[in-house]
Amino acid sequence: MTNRNVILVIDDKEDHANATAEALQKVGYKCLVATSGREGLRIIETGNVDIVITDLIMHDVDGLQILKSTKERLPEAEVVLITGYGTVETAVDAMQKGAATYLLKPININHLRAEVNKLVEKQGLIRSNRELHKQLDEKFGMSGIIGNSTKMQKILNIVNQISGTSATVLITGESGTGKELISKIIHNNSPRRNNSLVILNAAAIPENLLESELFGHEKGAFTGALYQRKGKFEYAHHGTLFLDEIGDMPLSTQVKLLRVIEDGVITRVGSNESVEVDVRLIAATNQDLEKLIKEGKFREDLYFRLNVVSIKLPPLRERKEDVPLLIDAFLHEFSRTHNKGISYISSEARKILCNYAWPGNVRELKNCIESMIVVGMKNTLDVEDMPEHILQRSEKDPAFHGLVSGITIEEAERELIKNTLATVGGNREEAAKMLGIGERTLYRKLDRYGLK
């Protein structure tokens, strides 16, 4: 085992410090030893420390001072306190000030290793998410998009190519796939980024008010028009206008929208004067516009105007290898948002989440993880924390169980392993966790079933 985390052990009893460090070094951790609080502080000042294990009571600088200095100098470092029974109350108070946990003397070596392993996994997840965001930012400047699947990488490449242009974009995909997020990324990476991104949902505005929302109106243009009002196009001048649910726009408004796209001018409701607008248009819909055209509900000429560049976002069930990444990202985000010390999710719960069909796509997954974080009472989320509707649907879904009649147990096992690997994008460590077996066992079964 190799590990990049550096662990600092601080104890003014040299034999205790060395014994603790040796117990961790035997399982592959790199340890530094300080036999006084002051020496420990000097090492912390170097910045080359990920986890600090410190005795609470020392002669020169106590563990609480070590905790305070560590959090000031290295906010992401984790601190574990070693304490006797008489100082447990102080140790609990220290956890409220940022300590990860405390261990009672005499130290149980297996418990120590397990706690350190949890902290290492937590820091690894944070680093992984940060590295993923860094790569996306370096390649695309697209913080917020999470996905290593082939389908998402193709979409990110398209977004990267078109962001610097003024081309009109049509984004299609099921509800919850991230259409608005893509529009924001296109705008934020365009020459218009310093001007407004204006968003309007065509399905959320009553038909009799939609034209006013888009083009503005003059005072007295209709009952209730008590003053002149600019529309979304004018507010988006030199910027970007994102029209969501464009398929719900009435035909009468479609005609006027087409004219604005062709001429670059708008006319406020109740006015005869034209106003020039310079707006990049991004439209989105979860409907089949070609079908709507055949039904006479959407103008074909408007469709061609909008469909200069087409981006079709895949549903989450078609990029399941991204689900583990999304789970971990939302776990970290909402644990921090709701000030909950939840860092992990059980393998059983993760298995259910990874196999669930997610009809509501990324939005549904995001809401699910937030719900689990809010109701979770322990530092590890489990099946009992999951929303009831997801458990019920999972139980009814034959695809979740991966079992059908008429096949042997070996065939069922082979199919289960194959599907699990597909779910986690070929990550064998993650697959082993979901299957509840060791990595070596998984490798033997892969060899046995010819899946390598």
N, C-alpha and C positions, 0 to 999 in steps of 0.2 A: 504493500500500500504506500502510495506517495501522497503528500498533502502540501499545499501551498500555504496553509494557514500557519502563522507563528504564534505560539502560546507562551506567555510569560507567567511563570510561577513565582509568587512573592511570599516568603515566610521567613521570619527572623530566626526560626529554628532550622538550621542548615540541613539536618538529617531529614526533617519533614519535607522541606522544599525539594531535596534531591529525590526522595522516594516518590513524590507526586509526579515530578518531571519524568522519572524513569518509567513509571507506569504508563505514561502517555507515549513516550518515545518507543516503547516496545510494540505499539500498534501503529507506528509510522508517523507520529506527529513531531514537528520540529519545536523543541522547547528551549526557552531561555530561563535562567534561574537568577533570582535576586534574593539575597539573604538579609535585606533590610528594606524598609519602606522607601528610604531616600534613594537607594540604588535602583529600586523598581521605578521610581519617578524619572530617573535619568534615562532609563531604557525606554519608557513610554514617550519621553520627549523626542526620541529619535524617529518616532512615527512608524517603526517597523514591527508593529504588534497588532494581532487580530483578536486574540482572546487573552484576558488577564484573569488568572486564578490567584486570589490573594487571601491571606489570613485576615480576619477582622481585627483581632487584637494584636498589636505589635508595639514595641517600645518607642520607636521614633515617630513614624508616620503610620496611622492606623488605616484599616481597609476603607473606611468612609472617605478619607482624604484621597486614597488611591482611586476610588470610584469617581469622585468629583473631578480630579485631574484628568483621568482617562476620557471621560465624556466631554470635557472641554477641549482636549487635544485631539482625540480620536473618536468622534461621535458615533461611528459605525462599529467600533470595537465592542465586544461583549465582556462583561465583568461577572465572574463567579466568586462569591464570598465563601470562605471556610470559617465555620463558627462552632462554638460549643453550645450546649443546651441552654446555658444561662444567657446567651446573647441572641437567641432566635428572634425575639421581638425587634431588636435593632436591625437584624438582617432583613426581616420582612419590610421594615421601614426603608431600608436601602434599596430594595427591589422597586419600591414606589418612586425612588429617585433615579432609577435607570439600570439597576443591577439585573442581570438575566435570571439568576437563581442563587440559592445558597445550598451548601452541603454541610452536613453535621459531622463533627469529629466523633470517633475515628472514621476516616474516609473509606467508604466502600469503593474499591477500585473499579468494579464493573459499573457501578452507578456513575462514578466520575467519567468513565469512558463514554457511557451512553449519553450523558448530558453534554459533554464536549462534542460528540458526534452530531447531536441535534443542532448545536450552535454552528458547527462547520457547514452542515447542510443548509441552514438558514442563510449564512453568508454566501454560500455558493449560489443559491437561488437569486439573491440580490445582485451578485456579480454577473450572473448569467443574463438577467433581465437588463442590467445596465449595458452589458456588452452588446446585446441584441439591439437595444435602442441606439447605441453608438454606431453600430454597423449601418442601421437604417438611416441614421442622420448623415453619416459620412457618404453613403451611397445615394440617398434620395432626399435627405433633409426632411424625413417623414416620421417624426416622433409621434407615437400614438398607434401606429399600425403594428400589429403583432401577427406574424405568420411567416413560417419558413417553407410552407408547402409550395409545390411547383406552380399551382394556379395563382397563389397570391404573389409570388415573385414575378410572374408574367405581368400581372396587373400593375405592380409597383414600377416595372420597367416602362410600361406605357405611360403611367402618370409622370414618371421622370422625363420622358420624351416630350410630353405635350404641355407641361406646366409653364414653360417659358414662352409659349405662344399665346395668341388670343382666340384660338379655335374654340368653337362651340362644342360642348361635350354632353353626351347623353349617357347617364349612368342607370343601368337596369339591375334588378335583383330583388329577391324577396325582402319583406320587411325585416329589419334588424340585422342586415348584412353589412351596414356601415356606409351607406351611400352619402349621407351628409358629411361623415368624416373624410371621405375621399374628396368631396368638393372643397373642404377646408384645406386639405393638403395641397390640392391644385392651386388654390388661391394663394396660400402662404408661400408657395415656391414660384410664384409668377412675378413679373415686373409690377403687378398691381398690388403687391402685398401691403404697401403702405397706405392703401385706400381701403374702403369698406368692402366687406363681404356681407351682402344683405340676403337674408333667407326668408322665403315665403312658401308656405305649404298650401297649394291650390285646393286641397280637399278640406282644409280647415276654415276657409273663408266662404260665407254665403254667396251664392251666385250674383245677387244684386249688389254686393259690395266688392267683388273681386276686381272689377275694372278700376274702381277708385283706389284700391290697395296697390295695384300695379302702376297706374298712370297718374294718380292724384286727382284732385277735383278743385273747382272754383267755389267760392262762397256763393251759396244759394243754388248750386247745381241740382240739388235734390233736398227733400225734407230732411232736416238734421244737419245739412252742410252749412254750419255757422261761420266757417272761415275757410280760407284757401289752404289746401293741404298738398304737400308733395307726395308722390307715390314712390314705390320701391325702386323703379328705374332711376328716378332722379337722385335718390339717396345712394344708389350704387354707381353714380357717374364716376368714371375713371377707375372703377373697381369691378366687382363680380356680383352677379345676381344668381342665386341658387333657387330654382323653382322646383320644389319637391312635389311629388304626386301630380305630375303634369298630365297624366292620363285622365284625371278627374276634372280637368279644365273644360268648361262648356264651350261649344262650337263658336258661339258669338264672340267669346273672348279670344279663342284661338285665331280668328281672322285678324283681330287687332294686334295680337302678339306677333303674328307673321309679318305684318306691315312694319312694326317696330324693328324687327330683325333685319328686314330688307332695306329700310330707309334710314335707320338710326335716329329716328325722331319719335317723340310721344306727344299726345294731345290730352291734356287733362279733361276729365269729365266736366262738361259745361263750358268749355273754352273752344275758340276757333284758332288759337295760336299754337304753333308747333314749337317744341323744345328739343334741341339736339341732345342726345345722350350717347356717351361712349361707355358701353357696358359689355363685359364678357359674360355670356350666358352659359350656365350649367344647369341642365334639367335632369330630373330623376323620376323613376316610376317603378312600381312593383307589378305593373300590368303589362300585358302583351300588346304593344301599340299596333303591330301589324294586324292582329285580330280585331282591334278596335277600329282600324281603318276599314276593314272588310264589312264591319257592322255599321259603318257610317257615323261612328262616334268620335273619330279623330281624323283631322285633315292630313292627307298624304303629303301635301306640299310643306306643311309645317314639320312633319316627321323628317323629311329629307333635310330641312334647314337645321333641325336640332341634332340630327345624327351625323354630324361631320366627323366626330370621333366617338366611338362607342366603347363603353366599358361595362362588361357584364360581371357582377360580383357573384361568386359561387355561394350557395348556402353552406352553412357550417358542416352539414352532414357529408358534403363532398370534399371537405378538407380537414378530416378528422385528426390528421397528424398535428394540426395547430391547436387542438383542444387542450393538451397538457400545458402548452405555453400560455394560453389564455387563462387557464385555471390559476397557474402560479402568479401571473401578473395581477389578476383581480384579487387574489388572496393577499398579496402584498399591499395593493392599493387600498383595499377596504379595511384591512387590519389597521393600517395607519390612519385612514380617514375617521374610523370609529374608535380609535384609541384602544384597540383590543390586542392583547398579546398573543394572537393566533398566527402560528407560522407554518403549520403542517396540515395535511389532509390524509386520512387513513387510506390504505391501498384499496379497501372495499368501496369506500365512497368515491375514490378516484376512478375505479373501474366502472361504476354506474354512470358517472358523469361523462366518461370518455365513450361509452357505448350508447348513451342516450341520443335520440335523433335530433334534438334541438330544433323543433319547428319554428321557434321564435328567433333562431340563429344567435349571433353574438350577443344581441341585446338580452335575450332570455338567459344565456349563460352568465352574463354580467350580473343581472338581477338575482339569479340563483345564488351566486357566490356571496353577494352582498347580504342577502337574507341569511345565509348560513353563518356569516361572520357576526351579524347582529344578534342572532339567537344562541350562538355557540357559547358554552360555559367553560370549556377547557381550551388548552392551547393547541389541541388537535381537533380538526373538524371530522365528524364521523357521519355514518348513514343517518343516525337519529337527528342530525341537524338539517337534513335535506328537506326541501319543500315537499309536501305530501303528494302533489300532483305529479311530480317527476318520478317519485317512487312507484306510484300507481301505474303510470304509463310504461315505465321500464319493465315492470312485472308482466304487463300484457304484451310486450313487444317480443315476438319470437327471435328477432335478430339480436336482441340483447343477450338472450340465453345461449344463442349459437347452437341449439340442439334441434335435430329433427329425427323423426322415427326412421328406422330402416337402415341405420348405419352403425358400425361397430364403435366401441368405446375408443379404440385407437384412432379411427377416422374422425370421431368427434373431437378428440384431443388435438389432433393435427390441425383441424379447421379452427379450433379455438386459439391455438398458438399463432396460426397464420393471420387470423383476424386481429388479434391483439397487437401483433407487430405492425400491421397496417395502420391500426388506430394511433400508435405512438410514433409513426414515421420511421420504423425500423430501429428505434432506440431499444436495445436489448436489456439494458439496465432497468428502464422504465417498464418494459414488458414483463420482466421477472417480478417486479413489485406488484403489478396488476394481477399477475397469475398466482401470486402467493408462493413462489418457489425461488430457490437460489439461482444466481446467474449460471453457476456450473451445471446445475440440473437442466436449466433452459438450453445451454449449449449442447448437452448430451441429447436432449429431445430434438433439437434442430438437426443434429447430425443423423439421428435415427429416422426422422421423417423426411430427410433430404431437403430441408428448408434453408440451408446455409447458402 
